[in-house]
Amino acid sequence: MSDQNPFGGTGNAYTTTVQYGGQNGGAAPANGTAAGLIKDATTATFTADVIQESRRQPVLVDFWAPWCGPCKQLTPLLEKAVNAAGGTVKLVKMNIDEHPSIAGQLGIQSIPAVIAFKDGQPVDGFMGAVPESQIREFIERVGGKGGGKPQLAEALAAANEAREAGDVQTAADIYQSILEQAPDTVEAIAGLAEILFDGGDTAGAEAVLAQVPEGKADAPAVSAVRARIALAAQASDLGNPAELEKRLAENPKDHQARFDLAMIQNAMGEREKAADNLLAIVKADRAWNDDGARAQLLQLFEAWGLTDEVTLSARRKLSSLLFS
């Protein structure tokens, strides 16, 4: 191990600050973590998960316990850094209360403790809830800096995978880590802004979008988020959808009511209904409001994304109306 590694000696005694509250300690579940980079291990699986796996790439082992206060501080930062590293290292977590023998064999005397394995052997480690910057330095020392386009692509893919799995916090953490190292990464800016906007933090989303470098302001991912924010602002003052539906029931040619209802439906995530209402206006009166329904549809397409299923379907219907 390196001279920064505090581990040595024998025995399985350990001491740490005890914090009352909660049963899960620092071990957040691995469900939803990106690309299988993080998992829990047992004494029975340690050989496969750590020793054998470390012959393919470095593996960090996080020794923790449910009652360990500093573990609760360290583990989320450790997971964030491992995810952001884009596959240069993997993380295995071991609850020493349930599986004490491995920690004892390694001479661990306090937790949290992290040991890095390479080629089946422990090579480095640290102890305690260290700062995030020190964790990143440790991972770079063990797994290499990477940092090139392949690693960036892997990190972005990991963030997308986390979002698709519904783990928006992991995705946000990855995006933030990417921006700390590569602040002009438009995909990470747009991804983080969209997560903040979806969470109701419009001001935060706009602040993130303000970081877009000159020359990249018109990037499709950025334009899509900005369009969503603009549409939401436009819909916020349109009133009660029930009242608009009542107006339409009384007068199906009330295009303004139908237009306003479409905007509210879009803000509520009812994309198909919004598109259908705008298409109905185009069909009934193309010239209404200076072709405003068609123009609004095009703005929705930009916000939804050019490959979105509703975009593709509505675009086909629009083309049929315009060119039939």
Secondary structure, 3 states (H helix, E strand, C coil): CCCCCCCCCCCCCCECCECCCCCCCCCCCCCCCHHHCEEECCCCCHHHHHHHHHHCCCEEEEEECCCEHHHHHHHHHHHHHHHHCCCCCEEEEEECCCCHHHHHHCCCCECCEEEEEECCEEEEEEECCCCHHHHHHHHHHHHCCCCCHHHHHHHHHHHHHHHHCCCHHHHHHHHHHHHHHCCCCHHHHHHHHHHHHHCCCHHHHHHHHCCCCCCCCCCHHHHHHHHHHHHHHHHCCCCCHHHHHHHHHHCCCCHHHHHHHHHHHHHCCCHHHHHHHHHHHHHHCCCCCCCHHHHHHHHHHHHHCCCCHHHHHHHHHHHHHHHC
